[in-house]
């Protein structure tokens, strides 16, 4: 592993550890954030009546996955935090992939759009 890859792996490990240790506090602090403008901007290019396959990249505890599901879409969440993945599955009932951004494996999936609210 080269120096840059090692540095990225360390950053990822520290970040995911923080999220895993603080998942409930993160959920309490973000579950009621008004991100309707982000939803509207994301959905604007798509036909209103089309049910979308959406990847929520960095889904956290599942707020946005649940929102897209409530509209009748077929969202799939993805997060590197094991704790967030468990929370998102319980909250939304959606498929949630436990993968890190540095090691994505999405072959076999097809998405109409990727929603990445505050994760990139």
Order of alpha helices (4+ residues) and beta strands (2+ residues): alpha-alpha-alpha-beta-alpha-beta-alpha-beta-beta
